[in-house]
């Protein structure tokens, strides 16, 4: 009987042929890997920037609300101070305070006009 194993074997000489992918892959596979990496990095940057903008927006809205509250308080204080100023600028009050300090209005001889 004949041995046909050597004729149809994948051995050539003493070395076996190994079929498979090359180590680095083809140019097309490398191109798609680069595209995939760029896509993933862009997506991660988009998510990170969205989170950062959300935090910044929330912080800005908080500052805006605090500013509105301060504005309301300051406008109330301004109204009260304006009323107090008007009360202090009344002629009778000024004359009474000046009399309490020992001041008196000038006479006609004391006034000089240029």
Secondary structure, 3 states (H helix, E strand, C coil): CCCCHHHHCCEECCEECCCCCCCCCCHHHHHHHHHHHHHHHHHHHHHHHHHHHHHHHHHHHHHHHHHHHHHHHHHHHHHHHHHHHHHHCCHHHHHHHHHHCCCCCCCCCCCCCC
